[in-house]
Structure formats: structure tokens, C-alpha cells
Amino acid sequence: MPAPEFVIFDCDGVLVDSEVIASRVDAKLLSSIGYEITPEEMSERFAGLTFKDILLVVEAEANIPIPASLLGDADKEIDRRLRREIKSIEGAAWLLQSVGLPFAVCSNSGYGRLDITLTATGLKPLVKLLYSAKDEEGVMEKPAPDVYLMAAEKAGANPDRTFVLEDSTHGVHGANRAGMRVIGFTGGSHTYPGHADKLLEAGAETVITKLRDFPATMEALGSFGRLG
């Protein structure tokens, strides 16, 4: 089988342990307007989606009017807490330095949020190719495949020889739609019972819990065809 030639990492929940912080803030704000939900439920249902998309789901599902200020309130509070609390996922710096292939980081977060988390964790100097589905013109956010395809095109890489590391079902779906091979990750603080099963059901070929296992896992999968 053709060897892998390009790698794409998600950021939130894969390189930086931010999903748990966002889930706590979002759950508190949603509960304040009458949509009772726990941070754990936020992670299970909505990890990988922007808060704007989450609000659209909530509004349609519960018929609750959403205050115009809620989105801005969430962004401000999450950014404030990320600056104080964010940590990298164990092994993230090692992985970015040791993966052995060209790579990009593709996220639904905006460039401002990515700058906060990557700078605060010390990972920013290690990331040369960074793409925000939220902020790139004409690019739809995950689970659309747009940001993955854009990264591969700019790197001159073949999608079918690209491996993606994702922690959310939305991200897995998007990478699959891009024709890429996906490894799931459940090593963030927001992981929940059944997380790995959901990633596999979404189309991940396998799931790892430690970033240090990624290079060997990718090499093993790259030696034969897609699983499933």
C-alpha cells in the first residue's frame, strides 16, 4: 500500500486539553437559559462543533429563544479560562516534533482561539501549517470536509495518503468525507464512557488513548488497506 505522506491533527481535545473547559462554560450558559445539560453531556453530544452550531441545535430541539449576547458571552468566558487553565495533552509537543511527516493542524476554532491555546501551551512554534474552518473564507466547518481538503491541497498531498487524528465524531465524519484515513483519540479530559465506540462507529479505523502511540499506529495501518 502507498505509504502515508501527510498528517492532519485536530487541535481541541487532541493537542490541547480545551474541550473540557469549553464544555463547562457552555453547559453553564445553556442551563442559565433553561436548557439543562451537564458538561459531560456537552462533551458527548457536541464535542467538535462550534458554539454557534450548538445553539442552532438547541434552539430547534427545545424551542428556547437564544439571547443575542449568549454567543459573545461564551467566547469571552472560554477565552478567559483558556488563558488561565489550558494545558497541552500529554505527549503533544513530542508528537509534533517526532511524527516524521509534514503535518497541519485543522480546527473548527477561530485563529484567535487557536493562538491563545497554542501560545499558552508552548506548542505554537511547532505548528507551521494551521487552518481554521471557522475563519477561512468559503470553508465550511466540520463535519464538512473542507478544511481537511484545503490543508492537503496547500501541502500538495493526496487525501488518500493522509492520516487524520481526531477526538470527535464530527471530525471523523469530515475526514472520512475528505477521503482520508482517521485514527480516533480518547486521551483528553473530556473523554466519556463509550467515546471510543462512537469514534469507531463514525469511521475511525482504530482508537488510541496516548499521543505517543500515533506514529506506530499510523505506520501499521499504512502498511495495508483501510479497515472496515
N, C-alpha and C positions, 0 to 999 in steps of 0.2 A: 504493500500500500504506500502511496505517496507520504512522505514524512511531513509533519506539521511545519508550517513556515511562519505563522503569525499567531499571537495570543492576544486576547482581549479580557481584561479584568473589569468587573463591576467595581464600584468604589464603596458605597454604603453597605455595610454588612459583610464585605469581603476583605477590603484593605483597612477600612476604619470602622470602629465599633459604634456607629452612629444611629443605626436603626432603632436600638432600644431607647435612645434619648428622644428621638422624634416620636416614637410610639407613645411615650409617657406624656409628652406635651399635647399631641393630637388627641389622645384619649380624654385628657382633662378638658380640653376645649370643646370637644364634641359632647361630653357629658354635661357641660355647662349650658348647652342649648337644648337638652332633653334627649340626646341620643346616647343612652348609657352603654359604654363599652370600656373594656379593660385594656391596658397596654398589651397584654398577651394576645387578646383578640385582635387588636390592631395589627400586630406583627403577623399573625396567622392569615388574616384576610387581606391586608393591604400592603404588606412589605413590597417595596419596589415601585409603588405608584406615587405620583406627586400628590400633595395635599389637595390641590385643585381637583384632580380626578376623584379623590376620595370623597370630597364634598359633593360632587355630582352624583356619586353612587348613593350617598346618604340622603340627599335631597329627593332623589327618585324613589328610594326604598321606603323612607319613613315619612315623606311628605312634610318635612320640617323646613321652615324658612331659614335660610342661612344668612346671618348678618353680613353685610358687605365688608365689615372690618375683620372678619374671622381669619381670612387667608393671610392678611398682613400681620395680624397678631401672632399667628402660628409661626410665620417666618422669623419674626423678630425674637420670639422666645426661644425657638430652636437654635438660632444663630448665637444667642447669648449663652445658652447652656453648652453648646458645642465648644465655644471658645474656652470654657472653664473645665469641661468634663471629658472631652473627646480623647480617646486613646486608639492607637492602631491595633489591629488584630495581631495576635502573636504570630510572628514569622513573616509579617508583611514586608518589612524592609529587606530581609534575607531573600524573599521570593523575587522581589523586583530586581535585585542585584544578581540573582542566580538562575533565573528562568532560562537563559541561554538562547532566547529567540527575540526578535523585535516584538514589542508589545505596545498596546494602547490601553488607556483607561476610559471606559464609556459609561456614562451615568445619566440618570434622569434628573439629578440635581443640577442647579444652575452653576455657572462658573464662579459666582461669588461664594456660594456654599462650599464648592469644591476647594476653593482657595483657603477658606477657613479650616477645613478638616485636614487637608494635606499639609498645610503650613504648620498647624498646631501639633501634628503627629511627626513632623520632620520628614515626611515622605515626598514632599513637593519636588526637591531636587532630583529625585529618582524617576520622576514621571515626565517624559519628553513629549508624548502624544496623549492629549487629554481632550475628550469631546463631551459636550453637554447636549443631550437631546432636547432639554428644555430651552436652551438659548440659541441653538443653531437654526438659522432661518431655513424653512422648508423641511425641517426634520421633525417627524412625529416621535413622541415619547414611547418608550417600552410600554406595552408588549409589541409595538411596531418594530420591524427590523431595521429601520432607517439608520440609526446611529451606528450599528454594527457594520452595515454595508458601507457607510461613509468612511469609517475608520479603515476598513480593508482596502477600499478604493484608493484612499490617500496614501496608504502604505504600499500599494501595488501588490497586495496579497490576494490569493484565491480564497474565497469564502469556504470552499470545501476542504481547504487545508489550514483552516483557522480554528483554534480551540478557544472556548469562552469559559470563564469561571464565574458562576452566578449563584446567588443565595435566594432568589425569589422565583416563583413560578412565572411571573410576568416577564422577567428577564430570560428565563429558559425558553419560553414561548417565542420571544422576539429573536433570540439567537437561532433557534430552530428554523424560523421563517426566513432567516438570512442564509440558510443552508450551511450553518456552522455546527461544529460538534461541541457539546456542552457537558461540563463537569459541574455537578452541584456542590455547594459548600454549606455546611451547617455549624461552623465554628464561632459564629458571633453570639453575643449575649442575648439576642432576640430569638434564638432558636427555640423550638417548641416540639412537644411530642408529635410525631408523625411528619415533621418537617422534611426529612429525607425521603419518605414515601411520596410526598407531594411533588418534590423535585423530580423524582424518577417518573411519576405519572405524567408530569408536564413534558418530559422528553429528555431529561439528563441521562447520560449513559451510565454514570456512576456518581457516587457522592463521597466527598471527603470531609473530614472534620478538622484537619490540620493543614495549614498552607504549605508546610514543608513536604507534604505528600503530593503536591500538584505536579512537579516536574516528572517524577517517576510514573505517576498515573497517566499523564499525557503521553509519555513515551510508550507505555504499554498499550494504550488504546490506539496510538498512531501506527502500531505495527500490524493492525488488522482492521477490518471494516467496522462500520457502525454497529453498535449493539442494539438489538430490538428493531 
